[in-house]
């Protein structure tokens, strides 16, 4: 399995960060989800946690997938918003990730 943490920061056309409404981020989240990215991370104990704003998790069973493949997919999602954006892709080493104080994901009741 290959794992990646990806950050996508949207900008206005003028290059300003944090001036975008939540509706624009909803478009990004939907696009990222359609490409297999999630907004959660799972601990070794099986607890699911929410990632910080603008961060995504990607897990692939394809060992041939590269950070550049993941960057390309995230770029496609960013383009769907019609805004400028910045992306950072972090491949995760075999030793895994660590974090502090991430909220546990609330179970949705459908």
C-alpha positions as a printed Julia matrix, in Angstrom:
110×3 Matrix{Float64}:
   0.0    0.0     0.0
   1.15   3.52   -0.74
  -0.07   6.42    1.37
   0.04  10.16    0.81
  -0.97  13.26    2.72
  -1.97  16.06    0.37
  -2.66  19.72    1.13
  -4.62  21.82   -1.35
  -4.81  25.55   -0.56
  -7.17  27.58   -2.73
  -6.47  31.21   -3.63
  -8.59  33.9    -5.21
  -7.74  35.01   -8.74
  -5.82  37.86   -7.11
  -3.71  35.34   -5.24
  -5.2   35.95   -1.79
  -5.53  32.95    0.48
  -8.37  32.45    2.98
 -10.73  34.83    1.14
 -12.77  32.07   -0.44
 -16.17  30.97    0.78
 -16.98  27.5     2.0
 -18.97  26.77   -1.18
 -15.74  26.89   -3.2
 -14.13  24.42   -0.81
 -17.19  22.17   -1.09
 -16.48  21.9    -4.82
 -12.86  20.98   -4.07
 -13.87  18.4    -1.43
 -16.37  16.76   -3.82
 -13.79  16.59   -6.61
 -11.1   15.2    -4.31
 -13.52  12.58   -2.99
 -14.48  11.53   -6.52
 -10.76  10.9    -7.18
 -10.36   8.69   -4.09
  -9.05  11.23   -1.55
 -10.52  11.28    1.95
 -10.68  13.9     4.71
  -9.96  11.31    7.39
  -7.09   9.22    8.67
  -7.18   5.9    10.56
  -5.02   5.08   13.57
  -3.38   1.69   14.05
  -6.16   0.97   16.58
  -8.82   1.62   13.93
  -9.99   5.0    15.21
 -10.94   7.39   12.41
  -9.86  11.03   12.77
 -10.71  14.16   10.76
  -7.78  15.79    9.02
  -7.12  19.53    9.36
  -8.72  21.9     6.89
  -7.47  21.57    3.29
  -5.66  18.27    4.05
  -6.45  14.97    2.36
  -5.45  11.34    2.68
  -4.83   9.05   -0.28
  -4.21   5.31   -0.05
  -3.46   3.19   -3.09
  -3.0   -0.56   -3.44
  -1.08   0.21   -6.66
   2.57   0.24   -5.61
   3.43   1.92   -8.91
   1.55   5.11   -8.08
   3.9    8.07   -7.62
   3.75  11.42   -5.86
   3.52  12.97   -9.34
   0.42  10.87  -10.1
  -1.17  12.11   -6.89
  -0.16  15.7    -7.68
  -1.78  15.39  -11.1
  -5.04  14.13   -9.62
  -5.11  16.91   -7.01
  -4.43  19.49   -9.74
  -7.48  18.26  -11.65
  -9.61  18.73   -8.53
  -8.16  22.2    -7.96
  -8.93  23.22  -11.55
 -12.59  22.27  -11.03
 -12.94  25.12   -8.52
 -12.05  27.79  -11.08
  -9.62  29.28   -8.55
  -5.85  29.38   -8.26
  -4.36  26.86   -5.84
  -1.23  25.46   -4.24
  -0.61  21.77   -3.57
   1.82  19.88   -1.36
   2.09  16.08   -1.68
   3.81  14.09    1.07
   4.46  10.39    0.47
   4.28   8.45    3.73
   7.19   6.2     4.65
   6.67   2.69    5.98
   7.03   3.94    9.54
   3.7    5.76    9.17
   2.38   9.05   10.42
   1.86  10.57   13.81
  -0.49  13.31   14.94
  -1.85  15.1    17.93
  -5.32  16.21   18.94
  -7.19  15.42   15.73
 -10.92  15.11   16.29
 -12.44  11.68   16.04
 -14.79  11.49   13.1
 -18.42  11.6    14.09
 -20.48   8.74   12.74
 -23.0    9.94   10.19
 -26.48   8.6    10.57
 -28.19   8.14    7.2
